[in-house]
Amino acid sequence: MTRINKKNFGVACKGSGGVGAVVARALGVTRQAIYSYLKRNPEMKEVLDEESQQILDIAEHNIDKEIIAGNTEMSMWALLNRKEGKARGYGLKQVMENTGSPTTIQFIEMSNEEIRKEKLRADLKKKNKCTKSS
């Protein structure tokens, strides 16, 4: 079994995506050995975290390239899932829908726009009922 030190840990982290199990496999040790090493050397957690952040940066860059290329689906995904899109009012919300059966409740995902349209439909339906009964 390999003795873990800062040098071989740093080398094993490269290309690991910040996944402890991948680092362990590269060093020929168990995941538990990696986590014990990190407990004794907390500064090395930053090395692992940096590798994880680099993977996220690459993923975000690829998403951005797709958006720039005109990929509408990826654009919608970014608006719905990125913090900045949510801050602008984009996002999915869970809405509870009564299906009529006393034991069945259905959860559906709806965007803010779909929720607004649904409320308008319900208001119109309510107004039409009031107008007909008068």
C-alpha positions in Angstrom: 0.0 0.0 0.0 1.3 3.5 -0.9 2.1 6.0 1.8 0.2 9.1 1.2 2.2 12.4 1.2 1.5 15.9 -0.1 3.3 15.3 -3.4 1.7 12.0 -4.4 -1.7 13.3 -3.2 -1.4 16.4 -5.3 -0.4 14.3 -8.4 -3.3 11.9 -7.8 -5.8 14.8 -7.5 -5.0 16.0 -11.0 -7.8 14.9 -13.3 -9.8 13.3 -10.4 -12.6 15.8 -10.6 -12.2 16.2 -6.8 -13.6 12.7 -6.2 -11.9 11.1 -3.2 -12.5 7.6 -4.5 -10.7 8.4 -7.8 -7.7 9.7 -5.8 -7.7 6.6 -3.6 -7.7 4.4 -6.7 -4.8 6.3 -8.2 -2.8 5.9 -5.0 -3.8 2.3 -4.4 -5.4 3.0 -1.1 -8.9 2.9 0.3 -11.3 5.9 0.4 -11.1 5.8 4.2 -7.4 6.2 4.0 -7.9 9.4 1.9 -10.4 10.8 4.3 -8.2 10.0 7.3 -5.3 11.7 5.5 -7.5 14.8 4.8 -8.5 14.9 8.5 -4.8 14.9 9.5 -3.9 17.4 6.7 -6.9 19.7 6.3 -4.9 22.1 4.0 -4.9 19.3 1.4 -8.7 19.4 1.2 -8.2 22.6 -0.7 -6.3 20.7 -3.4 -9.1 18.3 -3.8 -11.8 21.1 -3.7 -9.8 23.0 -6.4 -9.9 20.0 -8.7 -13.7 19.8 -8.2 -14.1 23.5 -8.9 -12.1 23.1 -12.1 -14.6 20.5 -13.3 -17.5 22.8 -12.6 -15.8 25.6 -14.5 -15.4 23.3 -17.5 -19.0 22.3 -17.3 -20.2 25.9 -17.1 -18.0 26.9 -20.0 -19.5 24.1 -22.1 -23.0 25.2 -21.2 -22.1 28.8 -22.1 -20.7 27.7 -25.5 -24.0 25.8 -26.2 -26.0 28.9 -25.3 -23.9 31.2 -27.5 -24.3 28.7 -30.3 -28.1 29.1 -30.0 -29.1 26.0 -28.1 -32.5 27.0 -26.8 -32.9 24.0 -24.6 -29.6 24.8 -22.8 -30.6 28.4 -22.5 -33.8 27.4 -20.7 -31.9 25.0 -18.5 -29.5 27.8 -17.5 -32.3 30.2 -16.8 -34.2 27.7 -14.6 -31.2 26.3 -12.8 -28.6 29.0 -12.3 -28.8 31.3 -9.4 -28.8 34.4 -11.6 -31.7 33.1 -13.6 -33.7 32.4 -10.5 -33.0 35.9 -9.2 -34.6 37.2 -12.4 -37.8 35.2 -11.7 -37.1 32.1 -13.7 -37.4 28.8 -12.0 -39.7 25.8 -11.5 -42.0 25.5 -8.6 -43.8 22.5 -7.2 -47.5 23.0 -7.3 -50.0 20.8 -5.5 -52.9 19.8 -7.7 -56.1 18.3 -6.3 -57.0 15.4 -8.6 -60.5 15.0 -7.2 -59.7 11.7 -5.4 -59.4 12.2 -1.6 -56.2 10.1 -1.4 -54.4 11.4 -4.5 -52.3 14.5 -4.6 -50.2 15.2 -7.6 -47.1 17.4 -7.6 -46.2 19.0 -10.9 -43.3 21.2 -11.9 -44.4 24.6 -13.4 -42.5 27.7 -14.4 -43.5 31.1 -13.1 -45.1 31.9 -16.4 -47.1 28.7 -16.4 -48.3 29.4 -12.8 -49.4 32.9 -13.9 -51.4 31.5 -16.8 -52.9 28.9 -14.6 -54.0 31.5 -12.1 -55.5 33.6 -14.9 -57.5 30.6 -16.2 -58.8 29.9 -12.7 -59.8 33.5 -12.2 -61.6 33.6 -15.5 -63.3 30.3 -14.7 -64.4 31.7 -11.4 -65.7 34.9 -13.0 -67.6 33.0 -15.6 -69.3 30.9 -12.9 -70.3 34.0 -10.9 -71.7 35.7 -14.1 -73.7 32.6 -15.0 -75.2 32.2 -11.6 -76.3 35.8 -11.3 
